[in-house]
Amino acid sequence: MTAEVTLREVLDGDLPVFFSDQSDPAAQTMAAFQGREYGPFMEHWRDNILGDDTVVKRTILFNGRVAGNIVSWLESGNRQVGYWIGREFWGQGVATRSLTEFVKLIDTRPLFAHVAKHNVGSIRVLDKCGFTQIGEKAVPSKSGTETVIECTFVLN
C-alpha cells in the first residue's frame, strides 16, 4: 500500500500535535526557530491563524494521522508559505506531497518561502515543488542568540 498524504481544514484538536511538533528541539534547530510556550502558541494559532480569513491553513495527514501543518499568509504585501512536519514523518515525502497539493489552493503568484540555509531537506522540497531560490541573507535567529543564513524562494 502506498502512503497517503492528504490536506484538510485545521481542527482545534490538531493544535496540541502542532504544539508538540514545534517544541521538538531537533525541529527547532532545523528550522532555526525558537518555539513558543503552550499558552502563547495556542493564542497565536487561534488569533493570528485560525482567526484570520486571509490565512490559508491546512492540517497535513499521513495515512490518517496528523503529520503537520501548512500555512499561507500575507506579509508586507507578499503571499508567503510555510510548513511544519513532525519529525517522525521526515524523509517520507510528506512535505513535498503536501506542498504540491497546497500550492494548487493558492491563486496568488508570486508565492514566497523562507528557509534556513542549513535545512537542506526543506530546500529540496521547495526545489521539487518548482520554487526557485532568489536570494539569501544573514538574519538573527528566532532565538536571537545567533545569525542564520536565510534563503528566499519564489514560485511564479
N, C-alpha and C positions, 0 to 999 in steps of 0.2 A: 504494500500500500504506500502511495506517495503521501508525504506530509502535506497537510493543507494549511495555508495561511489565508485568513480572512480578516476583513476590517468590519467593525460595527460601531454604532454610536457608543459613547462613553457612558457607563453606568456608575452611580455612586459607589457601588460595591467594588469597582475596579481600582478606586483611588488607593486603598491600602496596599495593593500589589504594586502600583506605580511608586508609592512611597518607599516600599521595601527595595525596589529596583534602584531608585535614585540614592538610597542610603548605602549601597554596596561600595566599599572603598575602592575596589578594583575598577568598577564602572566610573566612579568619580575621577579617578586618575586618568582613565582612558579619555573621558570627555573633558578633562580639565575644568571640572565643575564642583563647586562646594555645595553639597546637599543641604536642604532645609530641614529644620526640626519639624516634627509632626504637625503641630498647630499651624505654623506659617505655610507649610506645604499644602495642607488642606485648604487654607484660606486662599492661597494663590490659585489653586485649581478651581475652587468654587467661584471666586470673584473674577479672576482675570482670564480664565479659560472657558469654563462651563457657562459663566455668566456673560460672555461676550459673543454676540451673534456673528461678529466679523471673523471670529476664530473658527477654523475648520479643524475638528478634532475627532480622532477615531481610536478605538481600542484595537490592538493587534491580537488576534487569536491564532495560536498554532495548535492544530489538532484539537480545537475547542478550549484550550487553556489560554488564559491571559498571558501574553508574552511581552507586552509593552504598549507603547502609545506612539502616535504620530500626530503632529500638530502643524498648522499653518496659521500665521498671524501677520498683521501689518506692523512694520517698524520703519519709521522715517519715510513713509510713503512706498516702501518696498514690501512685497509679499515674501515672507520667509517660510522655511520648512525646517522642522526638526523632529527627531525620533529618539526614543529611548527603548532599548531592548533589554530584557532581563538576561543576566549573564548566562543562565543555563540554556538560553536559546542562541547564543553567539555561534557563528560559524556554520549555521544550518540554512542560510539563505533567507531567513525570516525578514531581515531589514530590506534586502533587495526586492523581494516579492511584495512587501508592504509598500515601499516607496513607489514601485512600478504602478501599483493599483491606485495609490493615494494621489499621485500627480494627475491622474485622469479626472479627479474630482475638482481640481483647481484650474479654473479657466485662465487666470491671470498669468501672463508672462511679461517680463522675466520672473522667475522664481529663484530665490536665493537660499543658500545654505552655508553655514559656517562650521568649520570643524578644526579641532586641534591637529596640527601637522603630524604629531606622533600617533594619531588614531588612524592607522593605515587601513584597518577594516572598514571604517566608515568612509574613508576616501574611496576605497574600492567600490563600495555600494553606490556612492554618488556617480562615479565613472560609469558603472554598469547601467545606471538609470539615465544616462545621457547628459549629466551635468558636466560643465567644463570649468576648470579652475581659472579664475580671472585675477587672482592676487593673493598676497599673503602679507601679514603684518604682525609685529610683536604687540601683544596686548597683555595687560595684567591678568593673571589667572583669577578665576572667580573667588578663590580664597584670598587673593590679594598678596600672597606671600612670594610669588614668583612671576616671571614673564613667560608667556606661552606664544608660540607662533601659531596664528590662526589663519587658515586658508579659507578664501571665499570662493564659492562655486555658484554657477548660474545655469539655469535651464531656460533656454529661449523658446 
